[in-house]
Amino acid sequence: MLELDFTQTLGSHCLQIRETLPASGITAVFGVSGAGKTSLINAISGLTRPQAGRIVLNGRVLNDTAQRICLAPEQRRIGYVFQDARLFPHYKVRGNLQYGMAKSMVSQFDKLVDLLGIAPLLDRLPGRLSGGEKQRVAIGRALLTAPELLLLDEPLASLDIPRKRELLPYLQRLAQEIHIPMLYVSHSLDEIQHLADRVLVLEAGKVKAFGPLEEVWSSSVMHPWLPAEQQSTILSATVAAQHPQYAMTALALGDQLLWVNRLERPAGDTARIRIQASDVSLTLAQPSGTSIRNILRTEVAQCLEVNGQIEVQLRVSDRLLWARISPWARDDLAIAPGQQVFAQIKSVSIAA
């Protein structure tokens, strides 16, 4: 568990954090440039000192200004991966990985190397690595110090799109197989969607939202941050069944099913999907004779007018779903909070 309760001056702003983060999974720290993302993890790592407050990791006090406690970075048991890999140029990959390696991690070396896909790189110098390969080595080096927490400061920011796509699956595997909590700083909504379990949204040094990815992404707090083409809903749903004839998978949303393109997952497994608001249409009566496979019973939670369009938040069982319609459609259907409507979603439009 990471307990944060501190303040730190950031130019004309003040970073004010009072949150408790669980000791598992990936927490994404999201915000625009200057929001305080890097300042937050620098304070946690010990690279900077808060003006006032406490930082406690798994019961160990890292910072307490009242008691004049401030552990040095090397005493905090925290790994840090920067935007640039910062590898030692005169050491081969093996030497970089073994630099600072904890004795407890010696037996885990081969497993971690395989997990990151860097076994073929062990005898290369950093100058012969691609950007994505360098970042994988940097992540491995940080993990081999046996940290209690791993901080990643926009590790994909300096990479081109192909290299980002190369590295994302490795980060996903790490999240599933390495039981070390991670704080992942990013302003990339795509990275957050694929990696995060939770999201902490910062604006001008203040926490605007913190909670599970699905909950924060579907909240109205995120709407100002999402461009029109990315207004969407993220859902985690249980695999209910595979269609016996067609390449389709049914996901359970309460007592309703959502059909998506086939997922190679067993029944009972959890899948994360994304539904664009523009791909959800509304009807007052359940239609028949339609090509649309998903017709969900919903209740209107709220309506927001954004840039001349209407964003409608819907309740589906205990979940929230966004739809985008025109003001004309809203007025014609008299869409209002509390109203029962059917949401129509094409299966082929749902991204997994």
BATOR-197104 format. One record per residue (C-alpha): residue in one letter; x, y negated, z. Coordinates in steps of 0.05 Angstrom, whole numbers, padded with zeros to 5 digits, always signed. Example, Ala and Ser with C-alpha at 12.3 -4.5 7.8 and 13.67 -1.06 7.14 Angstrom:
A+00246+00090+00156/S+00273+00021+00143/
//
This chain:
M+00000+00000+00000/L+00025-00069-00018/E-00001-00126+00026/L+00008-00196-00002/D-00008-00259+00038/F+00038-00316+00018/T+00045-00383-00017/Q+00099-00409-00062/T+00106-00475-00100/L+00107-00469-00176/G+00121-00538-00204/S+00055-00575-00201/H+00018-00511-00179/C+00020-00468-00117/L+00020-00393-00120/Q-00030-00369-00068/I-00039-00294-00061/R-00078-00256-00010/E-00092-00186-00035/T-00080-00113-00015/L-00059-00068-00073/P-00065+00008-00067/A-00003+00051-00070/S-00022+00087-00134/G-00034+00077-00208/I-00020+00015-00251/T-00043-00054-00231/A-00038-00103-00288/V-00023-00176-00271/F-00056-00217-00326/G-00057-00291-00342/V-00032-00343-00392/S+00039-00370-00391/G+00051-00410-00327/A-00004-00374-00288/G+00047-00347-00238/K+00053-00274-00261/T+00129-00270-00261/S+00134-00313-00199/L+00090-00263-00163/I+00133-00202-00178/N+00197-00242-00166/A+00173-00257-00096/I+00155-00184-00085/S+00224-00161-00110/G+00262-00211-00068/L+00290-00251-00126/T+00254-00312-00097/R+00229-00329-00028/P+00158-00351-00011/Q+00150-00416+00028/A+00103-00383+00077/G+00071-00316+00090/R+00082-00241+00090/I+00096-00185+00040/V+00090-00114+00067/L+00102-00049+00028/N+00079+00016+00058/G+00084-00013+00127/R+00154-00042+00117/V+00158-00117+00124/L+00195-00145+00063/N+00181-00218+00078/D+00154-00253+00140/T+00170-00327+00144/A+00143-00333+00214/Q+00190-00279+00239/R+00246-00301+00192/I+00249-00233+00157/C+00271-00231+00085/L+00300-00166+00060/A+00350-00170+00003/P+00327-00141-00064/E+00370-00079-00057/Q+00338-00063+00011/R+00267-00065-00014/R+00264+00002-00052/I+00232-00033-00111/G+00249-00020-00184/Y+00247-00078-00234/V+00243-00073-00310/F+00253-00140-00346/Q+00229-00164-00414/D+00299-00149-00440/A+00329-00082-00420/R+00392-00111-00388/L+00432-00047-00398/F+00507-00044-00386/P+00536-00049-00456/H+00600-00011-00439/Y+00563+00049-00408/K+00530+00102-00450/V+00457+00117-00436/R+00475+00172-00387/G+00519+00124-00348/N+00465+00071-00347/L+00414+00121-00320/Q+00461+00146-00267/Y+00481+00077-00243/G+00448+00068-00175/M+00413+00136-00180/A+00388+00159-00112/K+00412+00227-00087/S+00340+00249-00081/M+00331+00239-00156/V+00390+00281-00180/S+00345+00342-00186/Q+00293+00300-00224/F+00342+00273-00276/D+00327+00323-00332/K+00252+00320-00320/L+00251+00244-00324/V+00296+00243-00386/D+00248+00291-00420/L+00187+00252-00398/L+00216+00188-00430/G+00240+00225-00492/I+00312+00199-00484/A+00351+00265-00481/P+00378+00254-00553/L+00403+00185-00532/L+00445+00204-00472/D+00512+00198-00508/R+00497+00133-00545/L+00518+00063-00526/P+00462+00011-00517/G+00484-00024-00581/R+00461+00036-00621/L+00391+00037-00591/S+00327+00006-00617/G+00289-00043-00573/G+00238+00010-00553/E+00294+00060-00536/K+00329+00008-00493/Q+00265-00005-00454/R+00255+00070-00442/V+00325+00075-00415/A+00313+00014-00371/I+00250+00045-00343/G+00286+00110-00330/R+00343+00075-00294/A+00293+00038-00249/L+00256+00102-00232/L+00320+00140-00216/T+00333+00093-00158/A+00272+00127-00124/P+00232+00063-00115/E+00168+00059-00075/L+00142+00008-00125/L+00159-00006-00198/L+00153-00077-00226/L+00149-00086-00301/D+00153-00158-00328/E+00123-00156-00398/P+00167-00098-00419/L+00138-00097-00489/A+00139-00172-00502/S+00205-00173-00540/L+00186-00113-00584/D+00154-00114-00653/I+00088-00078-00664/P+00117-00011-00686/R+00163-00009-00625/K+00105-00027-00579/R+00065+00031-00607/E+00125+00076-00596/L+00132+00057-00523/L+00059+00056-00501/P+00050+00132-00500/Y+00111+00140-00455/L+00082+00089-00406/Q+00016+00126-00407/R+00052+00192-00391/L+00090+00159-00334/A+00025+00134-00304/Q-00003+00204-00305/E+00058+00243-00281/I+00101+00197-00238/H+00067+00181-00172/I+00098+00112-00163/P+00052+00051-00162/M+00067+00000-00216/L+00055-00074-00223/Y+00052-00088-00298/V+00056-00161-00319/S+00026-00176-00387/H-00015-00225-00426/S-00032-00171-00477/L-00104-00148-00472/D-00088-00087-00514/E-00033-00063-00466/I-00078-00075-00406/Q-00135-00035-00438/H-00090+00025-00451/L-00050+00025-00386/A-00084-00008-00327/D-00124+00023-00271/R-00135-00045-00239/V-00128-00117-00261/L-00107-00179-00222/V-00124-00242-00261/L-00082-00304-00244/E-00098-00376-00264/A-00054-00434-00242/G-00027-00392-00184/K-00096-00371-00158/V-00128-00302-00161/K-00190-00307-00205/A-00208-00233-00202/F-00181-00168-00176/G-00210-00098-00182/P-00217-00037-00226/L-00203-00050-00300/E-00274-00031-00321/E-00305-00077-00269/V-00260-00138-00282/W-00262-00131-00358/S-00338-00129-00358/S-00344-00189-00311/S-00359-00259-00335/V-00292-00280-00306/M-00256-00247-00365/H-00298-00280-00418/P-00257-00345-00424/W-00195-00302-00434/L-00222-00257-00489/P-00224-00284-00560/A-00290-00273-00596/E-00263-00213-00634/Q-00243-00179-00568/Q-00306-00191-00528/S-00320-00119-00508/T-00335-00069-00454/I-00286-00017-00427/L-00317+00046-00397/S-00289+00108-00364/A-00337+00165-00376/T-00339+00240-00364/V-00336+00288-00423/A-00403+00324-00422/A-00402+00367-00485/Q-00376+00377-00555/H-00425+00379-00613/P-00431+00451-00639/Q-00434+00429-00712/Y-00404+00359-00719/A-00338+00329-00697/M-00371+00290-00641/T-00363+00288-00565/A-00417+00269-00515/L-00397+00226-00456/A-00441+00220-00394/L-00466+00151-00373/G-00510+00167-00314/D-00567+00210-00342/Q-00555+00187-00413/L-00505+00211-00466/L-00460+00169-00509/W-00435+00202-00573/V-00366+00185-00599/N-00318+00213-00651/R-00291+00279-00627/L-00243+00276-00568/E-00198+00336-00555/R-00215+00337-00481/P-00247+00391-00439/A-00314+00382-00406/G-00307+00345-00340/D-00246+00306-00363/T-00248+00230-00362/A-00242+00188-00425/R-00233+00112-00431/I-00271+00079-00488/R-00279+00008-00514/I-00343-00019-00545/Q-00341-00086-00581/A-00398-00132-00562/S-00411-00146-00636/D-00423-00071-00646/V-00482-00069-00598/S-00551-00089-00622/L-00616-00094-00582/T-00687-00071-00595/L-00750-00074-00552/A-00776-00006-00573/Q-00739+00060-00581/P-00727+00067-00656/S-00736+00130-00698/G-00708+00151-00765/T-00642+00114-00754/S-00570+00132-00770/I-00547+00103-00704/R-00533+00160-00656/N-00532+00122-00591/I-00597+00090-00566/L-00588+00073-00492/R-00640+00050-00442/T-00614-00014-00410/E-00635-00073-00368/V-00613-00145-00383/A-00569-00170-00327/Q-00551-00240-00353/C-00545-00281-00417/L-00488-00329-00432/E-00485-00378-00490/V-00414-00378-00517/N-00393-00417-00579/G-00463-00416-00607/Q-00474-00342-00596/I-00508-00304-00540/E-00469-00254-00498/V-00518-00207-00464/Q-00496-00166-00404/L-00534-00101-00397/R-00539-00050-00341/V-00533+00022-00363/S-00544+00065-00301/D-00490+00037-00255/R-00447+00009-00312/L-00445-00057-00349/L-00445-00065-00424/W-00438-00129-00466/A-00477-00143-00530/R-00471-00203-00576/I-00532-00230-00611/S-00553-00296-00644/P-00596-00349-00609/W-00650-00333-00660/A-00651-00260-00639/R-00652-00279-00565/D-00712-00325-00576/D-00748-00278-00623/L-00742-00220-00573/A-00750-00266-00512/I-00688-00234-00482/A-00683-00252-00408/P-00653-00222-00343/G-00693-00163-00317/Q-00720-00143-00385/Q-00718-00070-00408/V-00686-00063-00477/F-00652-00009-00518/A-00579-00017-00538/Q-00559+00012-00605/I-00486+00032-00615/K-00457+00066-00676/S-00414+00126-00655/V-00361+00109-00707/S-00351+00040-00678/I-00330+00064-00609/A-00255+00064-00597/A-00223+00115-00550/
//
